[in-house]
Amino acid sequence: MKSDNLLIAGKYYVSRLLVGTGKYKDFEETRKAIDESGAEIVTVAIRRTNIGQDQNEKSLLDFIPKEKYTYLPNTAGCYSKDEAIRTLRLARELLDGHNLVKLEVLGDPNTLYPNVIETVEAAKTLIKKALM
Amino acid sequence: MKVHVNGLEKIFEVSELPLSQLIEELALKEKKFAIEYNGEIISKGNFPQTILKDGDKLEIVIAVGGG
């Protein structure tokens, strides 16, 4: 193990690059781009599923296996501390108890500038209660 | 009965419905998702004994590209 490896929550990472998984043409392109990037940590969004969706519709998790990558579910789209915590609790259930997150509480819908006070409050609650 | 699923009203002819049956109806069985039932997260093991009633609210989420 090289001494400059990144250590987070007991796991070593060779790459310090964290990448998002949005804006790609399809899941295959997402997979290829992330693979090429060498990143080992990826961010994902948590969204309501479409009711009545195609049963055979592919999932991001099929292309970016969580056994290979560390997922950081994020709270983009949340405008309050409570909303962010709720999203992350659902993410933890979805990702089988995974506790690492990317936390941000938004302040302005146009600029996506964060609400720093709410973000810090959400972080305090999450740390104190370990996601409850 | 009426059940709210992700903000949409779904009407069923029965007065009670196991959550596991709804999951099958929504073709979610093979998918990776998480459910909030009336504000509480329900683990998969508790789906069969969770019985939906009129007025219940469900939020079903998945992981999507973003970040």
N, CA and C atoms of all chains as a GROMACS GRO file, in nm:
protein
  597
    1MET      N    1   0.084  -0.120   0.000
    1MET     CA    2   0.000   0.000   0.000
    1MET      C    3   0.088   0.126   0.000
    2LYS      N    4   0.075   0.207  -0.103
    2LYS     CA    5   0.157   0.328  -0.110
    2LYS      C    6   0.111   0.429  -0.005
    3SER      N    7   0.205   0.506   0.044
    3SER     CA    8   0.171   0.596   0.155
    3SER      C    9   0.082   0.712   0.112
    4ASP      N   10   0.080   0.744  -0.017
    4ASP     CA   11  -0.003   0.859  -0.059
    4ASP      C   12  -0.143   0.816  -0.104
    5ASN      N   13  -0.179   0.691  -0.079
    5ASN     CA   14  -0.315   0.650  -0.111
    5ASN      C   15  -0.414   0.722  -0.020
    6LEU      N   16  -0.532   0.739  -0.073
    6LEU     CA   17  -0.637   0.809   0.002
    6LEU      C   18  -0.711   0.709   0.089
    7LEU      N   19  -0.724   0.741   0.216
    7LEU     CA   20  -0.792   0.651   0.309
    7LEU      C   21  -0.922   0.716   0.358
    8ILE      N   22  -1.034   0.653   0.328
    8ILE     CA   23  -1.163   0.703   0.376
    8ILE      C   24  -1.240   0.587   0.439
    9ALA      N   25  -1.276   0.606   0.564
    9ALA     CA   26  -1.358   0.507   0.636
    9ALA      C   27  -1.300   0.365   0.624
   10GLY      N   28  -1.168   0.356   0.641
   10GLY     CA   29  -1.104   0.225   0.644
   10GLY      C   30  -1.074   0.164   0.508
   11LYS      N   31  -1.104   0.238   0.400
   11LYS     CA   32  -1.078   0.184   0.267
   11LYS      C   33  -0.978   0.272   0.193
   12TYR      N   34  -0.879   0.209   0.128
   12TYR     CA   35  -0.778   0.283   0.053
   12TYR      C   36  -0.821   0.302  -0.092
   13TYR      N   37  -0.793   0.421  -0.142
   13TYR     CA   38  -0.821   0.452  -0.282
   13TYR      C   39  -0.693   0.497  -0.350
   14VAL      N   40  -0.670   0.451  -0.472
   14VAL     CA   41  -0.553   0.492  -0.549
   14VAL      C   42  -0.582   0.629  -0.612
   15SER      N   43  -0.704   0.644  -0.663
   15SER     CA   44  -0.743   0.768  -0.729
   15SER      C   45  -0.810   0.864  -0.632
   16ARG      N   46  -0.779   0.993  -0.649
   16ARG     CA   47  -0.846   1.095  -0.569
   16ARG      C   48  -0.959   1.163  -0.647
   17LEU      N   49  -0.984   1.112  -0.764
   17LEU     CA   50  -1.087   1.171  -0.849
   17LEU      C   51  -1.225   1.119  -0.811
   18LEU      N   52  -1.317   1.210  -0.787
   18LEU     CA   53  -1.456   1.173  -0.763
   18LEU      C   54  -1.537   1.222  -0.883
   19VAL      N   55  -1.615   1.134  -0.941
   19VAL     CA   56  -1.690   1.176  -1.060
   19VAL      C   57  -1.840   1.157  -1.043
   20GLY      N   58  -1.914   1.237  -1.118
   20GLY     CA   59  -2.060   1.225  -1.119
   20GLY      C   60  -2.102   1.120  -1.221
   21THR      N   61  -2.230   1.087  -1.220
   21THR     CA   62  -2.280   0.985  -1.312
   21THR      C   63  -2.394   1.039  -1.400
   22GLY      N   64  -2.412   1.170  -1.400
   22GLY     CA   65  -2.520   1.229  -1.478
   22GLY      C   66  -2.471   1.285  -1.610
   23LYS      N   67  -2.565   1.323  -1.694
   23LYS     CA   68  -2.540   1.393  -1.820
   23LYS      C   69  -2.484   1.305  -1.932
   24TYR      N   70  -2.476   1.176  -1.910
   24TYR     CA   71  -2.428   1.090  -2.018
   24TYR      C   72  -2.543   1.049  -2.109
   25LYS      N   73  -2.505   1.004  -2.229
   25LYS     CA   74  -2.605   0.964  -2.330
   25LYS      C   75  -2.684   0.843  -2.280
   26ASP      N   76  -2.611   0.745  -2.226
   26ASP     CA   77  -2.676   0.625  -2.174
   26ASP      C   78  -2.584   0.561  -2.068
   27PHE      N   79  -2.632   0.453  -2.009
   27PHE     CA   80  -2.555   0.389  -1.900
   27PHE      C   81  -2.424   0.329  -1.950
   28GLU      N   82  -2.423   0.282  -2.075
   28GLU     CA   83  -2.302   0.223  -2.129
   28GLU      C   84  -2.192   0.331  -2.142
   29GLU      N   85  -2.232   0.448  -2.188
   29GLU     CA   86  -2.136   0.558  -2.198
   29GLU      C   87  -2.088   0.599  -2.058
   30THR      N   88  -2.180   0.599  -1.962
   30THR     CA   89  -2.145   0.630  -1.823
   30THR      C   90  -2.037   0.533  -1.774
   31ARG      N   91  -2.063   0.405  -1.799
   31ARG     CA   92  -1.971   0.301  -1.752
   31ARG      C   93  -1.832   0.320  -1.813
   32LYS      N   94  -1.829   0.343  -1.944
   32LYS     CA   95  -1.700   0.358  -2.014
   32LYS      C   96  -1.624   0.480  -1.963
   33ALA      N   97  -1.694   0.591  -1.948
   33ALA     CA   98  -1.629   0.715  -1.905
   33ALA      C   99  -1.572   0.701  -1.765
   34ILE      N  100  -1.647   0.638  -1.677
   34ILE     CA  101  -1.600   0.624  -1.540
   34ILE      C  102  -1.483   0.527  -1.534
   35ASP      N  103  -1.493   0.422  -1.612
   35ASP     CA  104  -1.384   0.326  -1.619
   35ASP      C  105  -1.255   0.392  -1.668
   36GLU      N  106  -1.267   0.471  -1.776
   36GLU     CA  107  -1.151   0.542  -1.832
   36GLU      C  108  -1.092   0.643  -1.733
   37SER      N  109  -1.178   0.704  -1.655
   37SER     CA  110  -1.132   0.810  -1.562
   37SER      C  111  -1.044   0.755  -1.451
   38GLY      N  112  -1.062   0.628  -1.421
   38GLY     CA  113  -0.985   0.568  -1.312
   38GLY      C  114  -1.043   0.598  -1.175
   39ALA      N  115  -1.151   0.673  -1.172
   39ALA     CA  116  -1.213   0.708  -1.043
   39ALA      C  117  -1.268   0.582  -0.976
   40GLU      N  118  -1.259   0.583  -0.843
   40GLU     CA  119  -1.314   0.470  -0.767
   40GLU      C  120  -1.434   0.512  -0.684
   41ILE      N  121  -1.459   0.643  -0.682
   41ILE     CA  122  -1.571   0.696  -0.605
   41ILE      C  123  -1.662   0.773  -0.701
   42VAL      N  124  -1.790   0.740  -0.699
   42VAL     CA  125  -1.885   0.807  -0.790
   42VAL      C  126  -2.003   0.862  -0.710
   43THR      N  127  -2.055   0.973  -0.759
   43THR     CA  128  -2.174   1.028  -0.694
   43THR      C  129  -2.298   0.984  -0.772
   44VAL      N  130  -2.407   0.964  -0.700
   44VAL     CA  131  -2.534   0.926  -0.765
   44VAL      C  132  -2.646   1.009  -0.703
   45ALA      N  133  -2.752   1.023  -0.780
   45ALA     CA  134  -2.869   1.095  -0.729
   45ALA      C  135  -2.975   0.994  -0.688
   46ILE      N  136  -3.058   1.033  -0.593
   46ILE     CA  137  -3.169   0.949  -0.547
   46ILE      C  138  -3.297   1.016  -0.592
   47ARG      N  139  -3.375   0.945  -0.672
   47ARG     CA  140  -3.498   1.004  -0.727
   47ARG      C  141  -3.615   0.909  -0.716
   48ARG      N  142  -3.734   0.969  -0.717
   48ARG     CA  143  -3.856   0.889  -0.724
   48ARG      C  144  -3.855   0.806  -0.852
   49THR      N  145  -3.895   0.681  -0.840
   49THR     CA  146  -3.904   0.598  -0.959
   49THR      C  147  -4.031   0.634  -1.036
   50ASN      N  148  -4.029   0.612  -1.167
   50ASN     CA  149  -4.150   0.633  -1.248
   50ASN      C  150  -4.243   0.515  -1.228
   51ILE      N  151  -4.364   0.543  -1.188
   51ILE     CA  152  -4.460   0.436  -1.166
   51ILE      C  153  -4.504   0.382  -1.303
   52GLY      N  154  -4.508   0.250  -1.311
   52GLY     CA  155  -4.550   0.189  -1.437
   52GLY      C  156  -4.438   0.188  -1.539
   53GLN      N  157  -4.316   0.195  -1.491
   53GLN     CA  158  -4.203   0.195  -1.584
   53GLN      C  159  -4.183   0.057  -1.646
   54ASP      N  160  -4.104   0.055  -1.751
   54ASP     CA  161  -4.071  -0.069  -1.821
   54ASP      C  162  -3.996  -0.163  -1.726
   55GLN      N  163  -4.047  -0.285  -1.718
   55GLN     CA  164  -3.988  -0.383  -1.628
   55GLN      C  165  -3.842  -0.413  -1.664
   56ASN      N  166  -3.812  -0.401  -1.793
   56ASN     CA  167  -3.677  -0.435  -1.838
   56ASN      C  168  -3.583  -0.314  -1.841
   57GLU      N  169  -3.635  -0.202  -1.795
   57GLU     CA  170  -3.553  -0.081  -1.795
   57GLU      C  171  -3.427  -0.103  -1.710
   58LYS      N  172  -3.314  -0.064  -1.765
   58LYS     CA  173  -3.188  -0.086  -1.695
   58LYS      C  174  -3.171   0.013  -1.579
   59SER      N  175  -3.089  -0.029  -1.486
   59SER     CA  176  -3.060   0.056  -1.371
   59SER      C  177  -2.913   0.095  -1.373
   60LEU      N  178  -2.885   0.212  -1.321
   60LEU     CA  179  -2.746   0.258  -1.311
   60LEU      C  180  -2.660   0.156  -1.236
   61LEU      N  181  -2.721   0.094  -1.136
   61LEU     CA  182  -2.648  -0.002  -1.052
   61LEU      C  183  -2.603  -0.125  -1.131
   62ASP      N  184  -2.670  -0.153  -1.244
   62ASP     CA  185  -2.629  -0.266  -1.328
   62ASP      C  186  -2.499  -0.236  -1.402
   63PHE      N  187  -2.475  -0.108  -1.427
   63PHE     CA  188  -2.359  -0.068  -1.508
   63PHE      C  189  -2.240  -0.022  -1.423
   64ILE      N  190  -2.272   0.037  -1.310
   64ILE     CA  191  -2.166   0.085  -1.220
   64ILE      C  192  -2.180   0.005  -1.091
   65PRO      N  193  -2.126  -0.116  -1.089
   65PRO     CA  194  -2.153  -0.203  -0.973
   65PRO      C  195  -2.100  -0.145  -0.843
   66LYS      N  196  -2.183  -0.152  -0.741
   66LYS     CA  197  -2.141  -0.092  -0.615
   66LYS      C  198  -2.038  -0.179  -0.543
   67GLU      N  199  -2.014  -0.298  -0.594
   67GLU     CA  200  -1.906  -0.380  -0.540
   67GLU      C  201  -1.770  -0.326  -0.588
   68LYS      N  202  -1.773  -0.259  -0.703
   68LYS     CA  203  -1.647  -0.210  -0.762
   68LYS      C  204  -1.623  -0.064  -0.726
   69TYR      N  205  -1.727   0.015  -0.718
   69TYR     CA  206  -1.714   0.159  -0.692
   69TYR      C  207  -1.776   0.195  -0.558
   70THR      N  208  -1.722   0.298  -0.497
   70THR     CA  209  -1.785   0.351  -0.376
   70THR      C  210  -1.886   0.456  -0.420
   71TYR      N  211  -2.008   0.436  -0.380
   71TYR     CA  212  -2.116   0.529  -0.415
   71TYR      C  213  -2.127   0.640  -0.311
   72LEU      N  214  -2.142   0.761  -0.361
   72LEU     CA  215  -2.177   0.871  -0.272
   72LEU      C  216  -2.315   0.922  -0.315
   73PRO      N  217  -2.420   0.877  -0.248
   73PRO     CA  218  -2.552   0.933  -0.280
   73PRO      C  219  -2.553   1.080  -0.242
   74ASN      N  220  -2.606   1.163  -0.326
   74ASN     CA  221  -2.601   1.305  -0.293
   74ASN      C  222  -2.741   1.363  -0.272
   75THR      N  223  -2.741   1.484  -0.222
   75THR     CA  224  -2.868   1.547  -0.184
   75THR      C  225  -2.900   1.667  -0.273
   76ALA      N  226  -2.843   1.667  -0.394
   76ALA     CA  227  -2.876   1.774  -0.486
   76ALA      C  228  -3.027   1.773  -0.509
   77GLY      N  229  -3.087   1.887  -0.508
   77GLY     CA  230  -3.232   1.892  -0.522
   77GLY      C  231  -3.302   1.909  -0.388
   78CYS      N  232  -3.225   1.900  -0.278
   78CYS     CA  233  -3.285   1.919  -0.145
   78CYS      C  234  -3.262   2.064  -0.101
   79TYR      N  235  -3.370   2.125  -0.053
   79TYR     CA  236  -3.362   2.266  -0.012
   79TYR      C  237  -3.376   2.286   0.139
   80SER      N  238  -3.374   2.177   0.214
   80SER     CA  239  -3.378   2.192   0.360
   80SER      C  240  -3.300   2.077   0.423
   81LYS      N  241  -3.260   2.099   0.546
   81LYS     CA  242  -3.189   1.998   0.623
   81LYS      C  243  -3.272   1.869   0.631
   82ASP      N  244  -3.399   1.882   0.663
   82ASP     CA  245  -3.484   1.764   0.682
   82ASP      C  246  -3.498   1.683   0.552
   83GLU      N  247  -3.512   1.757   0.441
   83GLU     CA  248  -3.524   1.690   0.311
   83GLU      C  249  -3.395   1.613   0.279
   84ALA      N  250  -3.282   1.672   0.308
   84ALA     CA  251  -3.153   1.609   0.281
   84ALA      C  252  -3.137   1.483   0.366
   85ILE      N  253  -3.173   1.492   0.492
   85ILE     CA  254  -3.158   1.377   0.582
   85ILE      C  255  -3.251   1.264   0.539
   86ARG      N  256  -3.371   1.301   0.501
   86ARG     CA  257  -3.468   1.201   0.454
   86ARG      C  258  -3.414   1.129   0.329
   87THR      N  259  -3.361   1.206   0.235
   87THR     CA  260  -3.305   1.148   0.112
   87THR      C  261  -3.192   1.052   0.144
   88LEU      N  262  -3.107   1.091   0.237
   88LEU     CA  263  -2.991   1.007   0.270
   88LEU      C  264  -3.030   0.881   0.346
   89ARG      N  265  -3.134   0.889   0.424
   89ARG     CA  266  -3.183   0.769   0.493
   89ARG      C  267  -3.237   0.668   0.390
   90LEU      N  268  -3.308   0.720   0.290
   90LEU     CA  269  -3.356   0.632   0.183
   90LEU      C  270  -3.239   0.574   0.104
   91ALA      N  271  -3.138   0.657   0.081
   91ALA     CA  272  -3.019   0.612   0.008
   91ALA      C  273  -2.948   0.501   0.084
   92ARG      N  274  -2.942   0.515   0.214
   92ARG     CA  275  -2.876   0.411   0.294
   92ARG      C  276  -2.950   0.277   0.282
   93GLU      N  277  -3.082   0.286   0.284
   93GLU     CA  278  -3.162   0.164   0.266
   93GLU      C  279  -3.138   0.105   0.126
   94LEU      N  280  -3.138   0.192   0.028
   94LEU     CA  281  -3.120   0.150  -0.111
   94LEU      C  282  -2.983   0.085  -0.134
   95LEU      N  283  -2.882   0.139  -0.067
   95LEU     CA  284  -2.744   0.091  -0.089
   95LEU      C  285  -2.698  -0.003   0.022
   96ASP      N  286  -2.790  -0.068   0.084
   96ASP     CA  287  -2.762  -0.173   0.183
   96ASP      C  288  -2.677  -0.126   0.302
   97GLY      N  289  -2.714  -0.014   0.358
   97GLY     CA  290  -2.649   0.030   0.481
   97GLY      C  291  -2.525   0.114   0.463
   98HIS      N  292  -2.496   0.150   0.339
   98HIS     CA  293  -2.379   0.232   0.308
   98HIS      C  294  -2.393   0.370   0.372
   99ASN      N  295  -2.286   0.415   0.441
   99ASN     CA  296  -2.298   0.537   0.522
   99ASN      C  297  -2.227   0.661   0.468
  100LEU      N  298  -2.154   0.647   0.356
  100LEU     CA  299  -2.084   0.765   0.303
  100LEU      C  300  -2.180   0.842   0.212
  101VAL      N  301  -2.177   0.973   0.221
  101VAL     CA  302  -2.270   1.055   0.142
  101VAL      C  303  -2.200   1.180   0.089
  102LYS      N  304  -2.263   1.241  -0.011
  102LYS     CA  305  -2.222   1.374  -0.054
  102LYS      C  306  -2.337   1.467  -0.016
  103LEU      N  307  -2.308   1.554   0.079
  103LEU     CA  308  -2.414   1.636   0.135
  103LEU      C  309  -2.409   1.779   0.083
  104GLU      N  310  -2.522   1.825   0.035
  104GLU     CA  311  -2.536   1.966   0.001
  104GLU      C  312  -2.684   2.002   0.011
  105VAL      N  313  -2.710   2.112   0.078
  105VAL     CA  314  -2.847   2.163   0.082
  105VAL      C  315  -2.847   2.288  -0.006
  106LEU      N  316  -2.935   2.290  -0.105
  106LEU     CA  317  -2.934   2.401  -0.200
  106LEU      C  318  -3.005   2.524  -0.142
  107GLY      N  319  -2.960   2.638  -0.191
  107GLY     CA  320  -3.020   2.763  -0.146
  107GLY      C  321  -3.098   2.834  -0.255
  108ASP      N  322  -3.045   2.828  -0.375
  108ASP     CA  323  -3.106   2.903  -0.484
  108ASP      C  324  -3.125   2.814  -0.607
  109PRO      N  325  -3.249   2.801  -0.657
  109PRO     CA  326  -3.274   2.711  -0.770
  109PRO      C  327  -3.212   2.756  -0.902
  110ASN      N  328  -3.184   2.883  -0.916
  110ASN     CA  329  -3.126   2.931  -1.042
  110ASN      C  330  -2.976   2.910  -1.048
  111THR      N  331  -2.910   2.947  -0.940
  111THR     CA  332  -2.764   2.937  -0.941
  111THR      C  333  -2.715   2.806  -0.879
  112LEU      N  334  -2.805   2.734  -0.810
  112LEU     CA  335  -2.772   2.613  -0.733
  112LEU      C  336  -2.670   2.644  -0.623
  113TYR      N  337  -2.664   2.770  -0.584
  113TYR     CA  338  -2.573   2.807  -0.474
  113TYR      C  339  -2.622   2.738  -0.347
  114PRO      N  340  -2.529   2.684  -0.268
  114PRO     CA  341  -2.574   2.610  -0.150
  114PRO      C  342  -2.623   2.698  -0.035
  115ASN      N  343  -2.708   2.642   0.047
  115ASN     CA  344  -2.745   2.704   0.173
  115ASN      C  345  -2.649   2.646   0.277
  116VAL      N  346  -2.545   2.721   0.306
  116VAL     CA  347  -2.436   2.668   0.388
  116VAL      C  348  -2.484   2.638   0.531
  117ILE      N  349  -2.568   2.724   0.584
  117ILE     CA  350  -2.615   2.704   0.722
  117ILE      C  351  -2.693   2.573   0.734
  118GLU      N  352  -2.786   2.550   0.639
  118GLU     CA  353  -2.864   2.426   0.642
  118GLU      C  354  -2.774   2.303   0.618
  119THR      N  355  -2.675   2.321   0.531
  119THR     CA  356  -2.583   2.210   0.501
  119THR      C  357  -2.505   2.170   0.627
  120VAL      N  358  -2.457   2.271   0.699
  120VAL     CA  359  -2.382   2.244   0.822
  120VAL      C  360  -2.473   2.180   0.927
  121GLU      N  361  -2.596   2.231   0.938
  121GLU     CA  362  -2.690   2.174   1.034
  121GLU      C  363  -2.722   2.028   1.001
  122ALA      N  364  -2.739   2.001   0.873
  122ALA     CA  365  -2.767   1.864   0.829
  122ALA      C  366  -2.648   1.774   0.862
  123ALA      N  367  -2.527   1.826   0.837
  123ALA     CA  368  -2.406   1.747   0.866
  123ALA      C  369  -2.396   1.716   1.015
  124LYS      N  370  -2.426   1.816   1.098
  124LYS     CA  371  -2.420   1.795   1.244
  124LYS      C  372  -2.515   1.683   1.285
  125THR      N  373  -2.636   1.689   1.233
  125THR     CA  374  -2.736   1.587   1.269
  125THR      C  375  -2.692   1.450   1.222
  126LEU      N  376  -2.644   1.445   1.098
  126LEU     CA  377  -2.602   1.315   1.043
  126LEU      C  378  -2.486   1.254   1.121
  127ILE      N  379  -2.391   1.339   1.157
  127ILE     CA  380  -2.274   1.288   1.230
  127ILE      C  381  -2.314   1.243   1.370
  128LYS      N  382  -2.396   1.326   1.434
  128LYS     CA  383  -2.439   1.297   1.572
  128LYS      C  384  -2.519   1.165   1.578
  129LYS      N  385  -2.608   1.151   1.484
  129LYS     CA  386  -2.697   1.036   1.491
  129LYS      C  387  -2.657   0.926   1.394
  130ALA      N  388  -2.541   0.942   1.327
  130ALA     CA  389  -2.495   0.843   1.229
  130ALA      C  390  -2.608   0.801   1.136
  131LEU      N  391  -2.672   0.900   1.080
  131LEU     CA  392  -2.784   0.884   0.985
  131LEU      C  393  -2.911   0.834   1.051
  132MET      N  394  -2.910   0.819   1.181
  132MET     CA  395  -3.026   0.773   1.259
  132MET      C  396  -3.064   0.632   1.219
  133MET      N  397  -5.985   0.149  -0.231
  133MET     CA  398  -5.904   0.240  -0.148
  133MET      C  399  -5.807   0.318  -0.238
  134LYS      N  400  -5.764   0.432  -0.184
  134LYS     CA  401  -5.668   0.514  -0.257
  134LYS      C  402  -5.534   0.514  -0.183
  135VAL      N  403  -5.429   0.493  -0.258
  135VAL     CA  404  -5.295   0.498  -0.200
  135VAL      C  405  -5.212   0.596  -0.284
  136HIS      N  406  -5.137   0.682  -0.217
  136HIS     CA  407  -5.054   0.777  -0.290
  136HIS      C  408  -4.914   0.718  -0.310
  137VAL      N  409  -4.877   0.700  -0.435
  137VAL     CA  410  -4.746   0.644  -0.466
  137VAL      C  411  -4.667   0.750  -0.542
  138ASN      N  412  -4.561   0.796  -0.482
  138ASN     CA  413  -4.479   0.902  -0.543
  138ASN      C  414  -4.563   1.022  -0.587
  139GLY      N  415  -4.658   1.057  -0.503
  139GLY     CA  416  -4.740   1.174  -0.530
  139GLY      C  417  -4.859   1.148  -0.620
  140LEU      N  418  -4.864   1.028  -0.679
  140LEU     CA  419  -4.977   0.994  -0.767
  140LEU      C  420  -5.077   0.907  -0.693
  141GLU      N  421  -5.205   0.932  -0.720
  141GLU     CA  422  -5.309   0.854  -0.654
  141GLU      C  423  -5.334   0.724  -0.731
  142LYS      N  424  -5.326   0.614  -0.660
  142LYS     CA  425  -5.357   0.486  -0.724
  142LYS      C  426  -5.479   0.426  -0.654
  143ILE      N  427  -5.575   0.381  -0.733
  143ILE     CA  428  -5.699   0.328  -0.676
  143ILE      C  429  -5.702   0.176  -0.689
  144PHE      N  430  -5.736   0.111  -0.577
  144PHE     CA  431  -5.746  -0.035  -0.576
  144PHE      C  432  -5.887  -0.075  -0.536
  145GLU      N  433  -5.931  -0.188  -0.588
  145GLU     CA  434  -6.068  -0.233  -0.557
  145GLU      C  435  -6.075  -0.304  -0.422
  146VAL      N  436  -5.960  -0.334  -0.366
  146VAL     CA  437  -5.959  -0.400  -0.235
  146VAL      C  438  -5.942  -0.295  -0.125
  147SER      N  439  -5.970  -0.334   0.000
  147SER     CA  440  -5.956  -0.237   0.110
  147SER      C  441  -5.822  -0.250   0.180
  148GLU      N  442  -5.752  -0.361   0.154
  148GLU     CA  443  -5.618  -0.381   0.211
  148GLU      C  444  -5.532  -0.452   0.107
  149LEU      N  445  -5.404  -0.419   0.107
  149LEU     CA  446  -5.315  -0.480   0.007
  149LEU      C  447  -5.175  -0.492   0.066
  150PRO      N  448  -5.118  -0.613   0.063
  150PRO     CA  449  -4.980  -0.624   0.114
  150PRO      C  450  -4.884  -0.544   0.024
  151LEU      N  451  -4.790  -0.479   0.087
  151LEU     CA  452  -4.693  -0.398   0.012
  151LEU      C  453  -4.621  -0.483  -0.093
  152SER      N  454  -4.592  -0.608  -0.058
  152SER     CA  455  -4.521  -0.696  -0.151
  152SER      C  456  -4.600  -0.715  -0.282
  153GLN      N  457  -4.733  -0.714  -0.269
  153GLN     CA  458  -4.816  -0.730  -0.389
  153GLN      C  459  -4.810  -0.605  -0.478
  154LEU      N  460  -4.807  -0.490  -0.413
  154LEU     CA  461  -4.795  -0.366  -0.490
  154LEU      C  462  -4.662  -0.362  -0.565
  155ILE      N  463  -4.557  -0.408  -0.499
  155ILE     CA  464  -4.424  -0.411  -0.562
  155ILE      C  465  -4.429  -0.495  -0.690
  156GLU      N  466  -4.498  -0.608  -0.681
  156GLU     CA  467  -4.511  -0.693  -0.800
  156GLU      C  468  -4.590  -0.622  -0.909
  157GLU      N  469  -4.700  -0.557  -0.869
  157GLU     CA  470  -4.783  -0.487  -0.967
  157GLU      C  471  -4.707  -0.376  -1.037
  158LEU      N  472  -4.619  -0.313  -0.964
  158LEU     CA  473  -4.543  -0.201  -1.022
  158LEU      C  474  -4.418  -0.249  -1.097
  159ALA      N  475  -4.402  -0.380  -1.107
  159ALA     CA  476  -4.289  -0.438  -1.178
  159ALA      C  477  -4.156  -0.393  -1.120
  160LEU      N  478  -4.152  -0.387  -0.988
  160LEU     CA  479  -4.029  -0.341  -0.922
  160LEU      C  480  -3.949  -0.456  -0.861
  161LYS      N  481  -4.007  -0.574  -0.865
  161LYS     CA  482  -3.953  -0.685  -0.788
  161LYS      C  483  -3.804  -0.710  -0.810
  162GLU      N  484  -3.762  -0.701  -0.936
  162GLU     CA  485  -3.623  -0.732  -0.966
  162GLU      C  486  -3.532  -0.609  -0.954
  163LYS      N  487  -3.587  -0.498  -0.916
  163LYS     CA  488  -3.510  -0.374  -0.916
  163LYS      C  489  -3.457  -0.339  -0.778
  164LYS      N  490  -3.363  -0.247  -0.778
  164LYS     CA  491  -3.304  -0.198  -0.654
  164LYS      C  492  -3.374  -0.068  -0.619
  165PHE      N  493  -3.442  -0.066  -0.507
  165PHE     CA  494  -3.518   0.053  -0.469
  165PHE      C  495  -3.529   0.061  -0.318
  166ALA      N  496  -3.577   0.173  -0.270
  166ALA     CA  497  -3.605   0.187  -0.126
  166ALA      C  498  -3.742   0.251  -0.113
  167ILE      N  499  -3.810   0.216  -0.003
  167ILE     CA  500  -3.947   0.264   0.017
  167ILE      C  501  -3.965   0.334   0.150
  168GLU      N  502  -4.034   0.447   0.142
  168GLU     CA  503  -4.077   0.517   0.262
  168GLU      C  504  -4.230   0.502   0.268
  169TYR      N  505  -4.277   0.450   0.380
  169TYR     CA  506  -4.421   0.423   0.396
  169TYR      C  507  -4.473   0.512   0.509
  170ASN      N  508  -4.558   0.605   0.474
  170ASN     CA  509  -4.609   0.704   0.571
  170ASN      C  510  -4.496   0.767   0.652
  171GLY      N  511  -4.388   0.800   0.583
  171GLY     CA  512  -4.278   0.871   0.647
  171GLY      C  513  -4.172   0.783   0.712
  172GLU      N  514  -4.195   0.652   0.714
  172GLU     CA  515  -4.098   0.561   0.776
  172GLU      C  516  -4.038   0.469   0.669
  173ILE      N  517  -3.908   0.446   0.679
  173ILE     CA  518  -3.844   0.355   0.583
  173ILE      C  519  -3.877   0.210   0.620
  174ILE      N  520  -3.914   0.135   0.518
  174ILE     CA  521  -3.951  -0.005   0.539
  174ILE      C  522  -3.845  -0.093   0.475
  175SER      N  523  -3.788  -0.184   0.552
  175SER     CA  524  -3.689  -0.274   0.492
  175SER      C  525  -3.760  -0.383   0.414
  176LYS      N  526  -3.688  -0.440   0.319
  176LYS     CA  527  -3.750  -0.538   0.229
  176LYS      C  528  -3.813  -0.656   0.304
  177GLY      N  529  -3.748  -0.696   0.412
  177GLY     CA  530  -3.798  -0.809   0.489
  177GLY      C  531  -3.936  -0.784   0.547
  178ASN      N  532  -3.973  -0.656   0.559
  178ASN     CA  533  -4.103  -0.624   0.620
  178ASN      C  534  -4.212  -0.596   0.517
  179PHE      N  535  -4.181  -0.612   0.389
  179PHE     CA  536  -4.283  -0.584   0.286
  179PHE      C  537  -4.407  -0.673   0.300
  180PRO      N  538  -4.388  -0.807   0.316
  180PRO     CA  539  -4.508  -0.892   0.319
  180PRO      C  540  -4.604  -0.858   0.434
  181GLN      N  541  -4.550  -0.823   0.550
  181GLN     CA  542  -4.641  -0.794   0.662
  181GLN      C  543  -4.686  -0.648   0.668
  182THR      N  544  -4.641  -0.567   0.572
  182THR     CA  545  -4.688  -0.429   0.566
  182THR      C  546  -4.814  -0.426   0.479
  183ILE      N  547  -4.925  -0.393   0.541
  183ILE     CA  548  -5.053  -0.395   0.471
  183ILE      C  549  -5.097  -0.252   0.441
  184LEU      N  550  -5.112  -0.223   0.313
  184LEU     CA  551  -5.152  -0.088   0.272
  184LEU      C  552  -5.301  -0.068   0.295
  185LYS      N  553  -5.333   0.054   0.342
  185LYS     CA  554  -5.473   0.088   0.368
  185LYS      C  555  -5.506   0.221   0.300
  186ASP      N  556  -5.632   0.253   0.297
  186ASP     CA  557  -5.677   0.376   0.233
  186ASP      C  558  -5.603   0.498   0.292
  187GLY      N  559  -5.554   0.582   0.205
  187GLY     CA  560  -5.490   0.706   0.249
  187GLY      C  561  -5.340   0.695   0.275
  188ASP      N  562  -5.285   0.575   0.263
  188ASP     CA  563  -5.142   0.557   0.288
  188ASP      C  564  -5.060   0.631   0.182
  189LYS      N  565  -4.938   0.667   0.223
  189LYS     CA  566  -4.848   0.737   0.131
  189LYS      C  567  -4.717   0.660   0.117
  190LEU      N  568  -4.679   0.638  -0.007
  190LEU     CA  569  -4.554   0.566  -0.035
  190LEU      C  570  -4.462   0.652  -0.120
  191GLU      N  571  -4.335   0.648  -0.088
  191GLU     CA  572  -4.234   0.708  -0.175
  191GLU      C  573  -4.138   0.597  -0.213
  192ILE      N  574  -4.120   0.578  -0.342
  192ILE     CA  575  -4.030   0.472  -0.389
  192ILE      C  576  -3.917   0.539  -0.467
  193VAL      N  577  -3.794   0.515  -0.424
  193VAL     CA  578  -3.681   0.582  -0.489
  193VAL      C  579  -3.579   0.482  -0.543
  194ILE      N  580  -3.506   0.528  -0.643
  194ILE     CA  581  -3.398   0.449  -0.702
  194ILE      C  582  -3.275   0.539  -0.715
  195ALA      N  583  -3.161   0.476  -0.747
  195ALA     CA  584  -3.040   0.554  -0.774
  195ALA      C  585  -3.037   0.586  -0.922
  196VAL      N  586  -3.011   0.711  -0.957
  196VAL     CA  587  -3.001   0.751  -1.097
  196VAL      C  588  -2.873   0.830  -1.118
  197GLY      N  589  -2.838   0.848  -1.244
  197GLY     CA  590  -2.718   0.926  -1.274
  197GLY      C  591  -2.734   1.069  -1.224
  198GLY      N  592  -2.628   1.122  -1.167
  198GLY     CA  593  -2.632   1.259  -1.116
  198GLY      C  594  -2.512   1.282  -1.028
  199GLY      N  595  -2.523   1.381  -0.949
  199GLY     CA  596  -2.414   1.400  -0.853
  199GLY      C  597  -2.359   1.539  -0.856
   0.00000   0.00000   0.00000
